[in-house]
Amino acid sequence: MIRVGIVGCGRMGENHCRIVRELDGVSIVGVVDPNLDRARSLAAGYAIEQAASRLEELLERTQVDAVHILTPPTTHAPLACTALQAGCHVLVEKPMALTAAEAEQMLDTATQHHRILTVGHNHLFDPVVRKAHSRVVEGRLGRLVGIDVFHGSLPGSPPWVADLPSGPWINDMSHPLYLSQLFLGEPLTIRAVGYPPASRQKVTEVRVVAQHAEGVSTLTLSTDTAPFRHRFTLFGTERTLEVDLINEILVETRPFSGHRWLRKGRAVLDVSTQLLLGAGRNACQVLTGRRQGWPGLRALIQAFYAAIGAGGPSPVPPMQGLRVVTLLEEISQQLLAMPGAAQARAGLASDDRR
């Protein structure tokens, strides 16, 4: 039996508890949160024996084999290193850390103690993402030349998100970055702009353009757009594939021959049919109980425990998390160097002196 500790008892803590409890051979033995009342509430809801305010307390009280770290990114490195040094395997939420130095420390600690460290890049395991990747590999789109990723922010984010260095965008920007790498590989160069211009370190809108060996990616992170959207479009030389990660629907567009009005009509009918079939399939799965929430996260957690049982490798290696953190640092530096950012910071300093 793998004994599990959940660190962070907010929305993601509850999601992880619900999923882990469904697994065979895995048992949650304790939860941790600085707010002890919240930890006790989550523990009571899932019949978990231990609740603590610090990870060290839980590790002292009982044996723990694996730890899920679902806390603000500023705490990921120290918590992960504590768990790894105690002999625990670790699943850490994205972003892996806020600096490359922290991420490297986590990776080195995992290597030194021969533990599995997995980063929560959950959308890599979403069924629609895997289907999209299969179509690209099969060559259905022709040669892939670009990807456009848009990620909004869920309403009701916890207060700590707004206080993150460089702004709230950094909490979710990992998703567009690792999705673009899945399809186009490592970026060769990257350029970022944001709004507002790094004033008070609260950039809320970020646009990134990256050049890859075989194409270009455009990545958008918006914390203000409503309603919440998360989708990406793959551009190929023969077809284009639109992927809606919220509604879990794929729409493949292709050129048609004939008169321009006939081409337009056939294209509209083709797209409408795919949308209706996708929505109908999803509705049937919900009604029959075959569709569960957070499918990518569920698959990632299952893969994490399968890796523990098999002795590795990690389903999302820490090197991948480190690379994403390195890109996040580069984006942050470019946002701070934007025209107007220096003036905004100087104005802020002047206001503080008054």
C-alpha positions, 0 to 999 in steps of 0.5 A: 500500500502506497501511503500518501500525503496531500499538501495544500487543502484548497480546490486542487487538494480536494480534486487530488483527494477525490482522484487518489481515493479511487486508486487501488493500492493507494491510501491518503494518510494525511493532509497538510495546510498552514490553515489547520482548520482547513486541513482538518475539514478536508481530512474529515470529508475524506476520512483521513486520519492525520491533519497537520499545519506543516509537512514536517509534522506529518512526516514525523507522525506517520510513514509517507511514501508519496506527497502531492504538493498543491500549494502556491509556487513560492513554496514548491521548492522547499516543500518538495525538497523536504519530502524528497529528503524524507524518502518520498516520491513527489508530484508537484503542481505547475509551475514546478518553481518560480526560478530555474535555480529552485527547479534545479535544486528540486531535480538534484534532490530527487536524483540524489535520493533516487525518488520520482519527481513529477510535474503537474503538466496535466493537459499532456494527458487530456484525451483531446490533446492525445487525439490531436497529437495522434492526428499530427503524428499520422500526418493528417494535417500535413506538415505542422507549421504553427500552433496558437494557444489561448489560456484564460483564468478560472474565476475565483482564484485564491488571493495568493495568485494575484501576489505572484512575482511578475503577476498572476499570469505566471501561475498558468503560463506553463500550460501554453508553454508545454503544449507548444513544446509537445507539438513543435519542440523546444523554442529557439527564440521567444518574445513576450509583451504584456499589459499593463507594462510591468507596473507594480509587477501585476501584468495580467495579459501576456502574449508570447511568440516563439520560433521553433525549428519547424514553425511558430507558436503564439501563446496567450495568457489572459487573466481578465477574459470572460468567459473562461476559455482554454483552447489551441489551434494546430496549423498544418499545410493540409488541414487545421485542427481546433482543440477545445480543452474545456468542452473536450471537442476537436474540429478539423477544417480542410479545404473543399473544391468547387464554386466558392459558395459551395466551398463555403457551404460545405465547410460550414456544414462540416464544422457544424457536424463535428461540433454537434457530434462532439457535443452529443458524444460528451452529453451521452458520456455525462448522462451515462457516468462515463465522463469524469471531471479533470480527465488529464489530471486523473490520467497523470495521477494514475501514471505517477503511481504506475511509475512508483510501482514500476520504479520509474520513469516519471510521466512528466520528468523534472527536466521538462518542468525545469525547461518551462521554468527557464522560459517563464524566467525569460518571459518575466525578464522581457516583461520587465524590460518593456518600454514603460516598465522602468518608468512605472517602477520609478513612479511607484518608488516615487509614490512610496517615498512620499 
